[in-house]
């Protein structure tokens, strides 16, 4: 059975973001089908035992779990200056830990693992301490592309300048560090294409994000689905570019939609809206703002038309993926569906411009049968392509391939010894 170490930059329980969702659902499969250890970083002074107990409860078959504190104070400032001196983004220094570096070096020197899985760009700084073992980096997104895209659509000169500088620094890091991994994975073909272009020495591939069973098994109740017409918007409301896109939707698209359907209500879900967005929401009648819901799957299973008005971002939008798994009719721009392998008008309505978004929402509002057909088709598509078992099996095959192709493993890790087995001794 493969022996693997996961290196994670933060506590990923609860899985309340796209990246945490990726890690959580992948480990649900990998921790069962491999000999899996996990090490993660936490803020200084955190209750380490509580973190370990929480992870152990969710993943009872996980082997060793270790927690290391991130650096603080003058040492952190020194590391930040060092990052900038090397031409990298200073924020990457926040995930530094001398103790973790030493721990990794000793483990790898002792040939403890067949492969090390680095989770997110934040952990890539530890690659240099794992020289004797195959490595894979699940970067998730192309962060320099995300920063650049957000900067280009920003209306603020200050935000645009800052975003372009951040993009430059992140690109330097991606170009210099990513070729050191045996493979780098993103969750979107556009991110894969971008990283392959800026770092041709890197092997970059695309993986899927698994959807939790509570979304796949929920099943939309269409019997009373559109008795009341309601719009749901979900997003990172503290992100300036996303907030501006939602403001535009409220002040323009929603106004035109209500000329046709005056009674349509709207709910916006998300924490910490920008001041401009908060003021815009205050000016809209029949608008409900919700900071947080305890059970997102249950919340989605209502009579929503799901609108995703943001025009920036990279990677796979897990909020959209989860709404599709439930069976909601969804309207968004092309970037909202990147990596989801969907067809326009079959699984969703994809908008090329802002005027088309208005027309697409109206199209759903006037046709309950279309909502039902598109929602059911989307749910089936997600169930077939993004289950935990399917995504987990694909990743396990990837690990095995990397291990057997690694120069140091040609003699010591023959393919016959690495057939995928369950802990009960089952076959593939």
N, C-alpha and C positions, 0 to 999 in steps of 0.2 A: 504494500500500500504506500502511496506517495506520502512523503513527509514534507509539510509545507509550513512556512511562517508567513502570517499576515502582519504587515506593518501599517498601522492606521493612525492618522494624525489627530484624532479627536474621538470622544465618546459618541457612538453612532446610535445609541438607544436613548430616547425613542427615534425611530426612523422618520423624522419630520422634514426632511429635505430630499432633493433628488439624489445627491451624492450619498447621503446616509442610507437611503432606500436601496441604492445599488449595492453597497457593502453588506447591509443587513440580509437582503434576500440571497445574495451570492453565498454568504456564510451559512445560511440555512441548509444549503446543499453541500457545500465543501466541507463543513465541519463533521458531517456524517460519513462522507465518502473518502476522506483522507485522514491521515494523522496530522491534525491541524493545531498549531500554536498561534497565539495572538499577542501582539505587543502594541500598546497605544500610548499616546501622549495626553497629558492632562494638565490643567492649570495648577500652579503651585498652591499647596495647602489643601487640595481636594482630598476627599475621603477615598483612598485607593481601594480599600476593602469593599466599600459599597459598590464601586464600579465593577470590581471583579465578581461580586455576588450577583449583580444585575446581569452581567454577560453570561455567567454560569447558569442562571435561571433560564435565559432565552436559548442558550446553546449548551445543553448538558453534556454533549459529547466532545466539546472543545477540550483539548489537552491543557497545556500550560497557558496561563494568562498573566501577563506582566504589564505594569503601569509605570511610566516614567514622567516626571514633572518637566514642563517646559521651563526654560531659563527666564529670568526676570532682571530688572534693575540695570546696573551698569554693564553687566555681561551681555544682556540683550542689546543694549545700545551699541556696544562694541561690535557685536555680530551684524547688526543692521548696517553699520558703516562699512564693514567688510564686504557685505553683499553688494552695496552700491559701488564700492571700489572695484569689484569684479564685474560690474556692469549688469547686475541682477536686481530684481525687485526686493526692496528692503523687508517687505512683509514675510518673505520666506524664512527669515531668521527667527521668527516667532516660534518655529517648530524645532528649534535646536535643543539638543540635550546631550551633554558630554557623556553622561552615564549610559544613555541608550546607545550612543556610538560605540562605547567600549563593550557593552553587552552583545551587540550585533557582531562585532569583530571576533570576539571569543567564540560565539556560537558557530560562526561560519568556519573559523579555523579548525574547530572540532568536527567538521563535516556532519553537523546535526541535521541539516535539511537538504532535500532534493531540489527545492526551488524556494525563492523568496518572492512573495507577492507584495509590491509596494502600492499602497492605496492613495491615490490623488497626488497632484504635483507637489504638495507640501512635504511628502516623505522622500522625494527624489534626492534630497541632499544626503541621504544615508546610503546611497548606492556605493559610494567609495569604500564603505566598511564591509562590503559583501563581495569581495573579488573572486572567491573560489567557488561560487555557486551560481547556477542560472537564475536570472531575475526577470520579472515582468512588472511593468508599471501600468496600472489602470489609471490613466490621467483623467479620464472621463471627458473633459472638454479641452479644446485648444484655448487656453486662457488668454494668450496674446491676441487671438482673433476676437474673443469676446470683448476685451477692453477696447480694441480698435473699432469694432462695430458700434459699441455704445458711444464712443467718442464722436464718430462720424454723424450720428443722428442727433447729437446733443445741440441744443440751441444756445447754450452758454459757452462763451469763449474760454472761460476758466475751466469748465468741466471738459471741454473738447481737448484743450492743451494737456490737462492732467491725464486724461484717458490715453492720449497718444504716447505720452512719456511712459506710462505704465505698460502699454502694449510693447513698446520698444524694449524695456527691461525684461519683461516676461519672455519675449521672443528670444533674447540673448540666452536666457536660461534654457529654454526648450531646445535651441540649436546646439548648445554646448553639452548639456547633460543627458538628453534623451538617447543619443547614439550609444551610450554606455549600457543600456538595457538590451536584453535579448529581444524583447518585444515591448512596444508601447501600444496601449489600447485606448480608443475613444468610444463614445456611444453614438456617434453620428458620422455618416460618410463624409459630410462637409468638413468636419473637424479632422478626420483622417486624411483627407485630401490636402488640407491646409498644412498640417504638420509634416506630411511627406514632402511637400514642396519646400518648406523653409528648412527642413532638416533631412535631406535626402539620404544621409548615412543611417537614419533610424528606420527600423522596420515597424510601421504603424498599421494597425488593423482595427476593425470595428467590431464591437461586441454589443449585445443587447442588455437591457435592464429588465430584470424579472419583476413581475407584478405580484403582489401579495395575494394569497387566496381570498382574503376578505373582500377584494374588489372583483376578482374573477368569479367567485361563487355568489356574489351579492344578487345579481340579476335584477334588472330594472322592472318595476311593476308598472306596466303600461295601461292597466285597466282604468285608472283615473288620472293618467299622467298629465294631461294638458287642460284640466278643468280650469286652472288659473294660469295665465301667461306670465312667466317670470324669467328674468335674465340673471345669470350668475357670472361674475367676474372674479377671478382668483389670480393673485400675483404677489411679487415682492414689492410691496408698496413703498418701501424705503429706498428703492433703487430709482434714481432720478429719471433715467430714460424710460423705464417701465411706467413710472408715475405719470410722466408727460403723455404717454400713449393712452393711458386710462382717462386722463383729463380730456384729451381730444375726443375720445369716444363719448364721454358724458356730455360735452358741450356741442358736439356736432352730430355724431351718429345717432345717439339716443334721442336727440331733439327731432331728427327726421323720422326715426322709428315711431315716436309718439305722435307724429302727425297722422300716421296710419293706424296705430294702436295706442290711443291716449291712455289706456288704463294699465299698460305694462309696467310692472314694478321691477326694480333691480336691486340685487344684493352684491356687495363687494366684500370679499374675504381676504384678510391680510393684516399683518401687524405694522404699526409705526408708519403710517402714510406721511409723505412729505407735507410740509406746510401748504404748498400750493395745491396738492391733491386734497388735503383736508378741507380747504376753503371751497374747492370745486364741488366736493361731495355735499357740503353744507347748503349749496345753492340748488341742489336737485331735489325735487319732491319725490315721494315714494321711493326713497333710497335708504337701504339698511346697510350699515357697515358693521361687520363682525370681525373682531380681532383674531379669534381662535376658536376652533371646535375640537372637542375631545375625540370624537370618532368621525374622521373625514369620510370614510366609506358610507356610513349611515347618512351623513349630511348630504352627500352627493345624490343619494337615492331618493330624489324628490323631482318635482316637475320643472326642472331647469332647462333652459336653453343656455348652453355653456359657451361664453364668449371670451376669447383670449386675444386681447387687442394689442399685445406687445409686439414690437417690430425688431427687437434686438435680442441677443442671447446666442448661446451655442449649445451643443450637446442635445440630448433628448429631454424634452419637457415632460417630466414624470407627472406633473399635475394633469396635463392633457391625456397622457397615457392612462392614468387612473380613471379619469372621467369617461374615457372610451371603454374601459373594461366594465364599468358600471352599465354602460349603454346609453349615455347622454348624447343628444345631437350637439355637435360642436362646430363653432365658427372661429376661424383664425387665419393669420397670414401663413405663408409657406414655411417660414422659419419655425412656426409653432409645431410643425409635424415632421421636422427633420429627424431622420433615423427611425421613424415609426412604420415605414413601409405601408402607406395608406394610399387610397385612390380618392380623388376629388369626386364628390357627389355620391360616392358609394359608402365611404366610412366617415365623411365629414364634408364641410364646405370650406374650400380653400380660397382665400381672397388675394387678389393681385394688387388691390389698392384700397383706400379708405372708403371710397364710394361703394365698392363692391361689398364691403363689410355690412353697410347699412342694408343693402338689398338682400344679402344672405340671411341676416337675422329676420327680416320681414318674411322671407321665403319659408323659414321654419315656423314662424308665428302663425302663418296662414294655412299651413298644411300639417296636420297632426300625423297623417299617415307617413309623410316623408320623414318626420322626426323619428317615428317608430322604426321605419325601414333602415334608416342610416344608423340609428343607435344600435339596433340588433346586429347589423353587419359589422360595425366597429367592435362591439363586444366579442363577437366570434373571432375576428381577426386577431385581437389581443390575446385571447385565450389560446389560440393555436400557436402563436409565435413567441409569447413572452411568459410562459409559465416558469416557475422556479426550477422544475426538473429539466426542462428543455435548455434554459440558459445555463444551468449548473453543469449539465452534461457537456455542453459545448466548451465551457471554460476548462473542465477537467481534461478534455481531449487536447486543448491548447497547452496546458501545463505539461502533459505527457510528451507532446511533440517537442516543446522547448527543451525539456530535460534530455531526451534522447539525442538531440542535435547538438547539445553543448559539448565542446571539446573535452572537458574534464570528466564527462560522464560516458564517453563512448565505450569504455571498458568496464566501468563499475556499475553502470545503470542500464543493462540491456533491456530492450523493449519487452522481452518475455517476463521480466520481473516487475513490470510496471503496468500490467493489465488492470483496468479499473475494477475495483472490487468494493463491495459494501463490507461493513464490519461483521456482517453475518456470513461473509465468505462468498457472496453471490458473484455472478459474472457481470459483464457489461450491461 
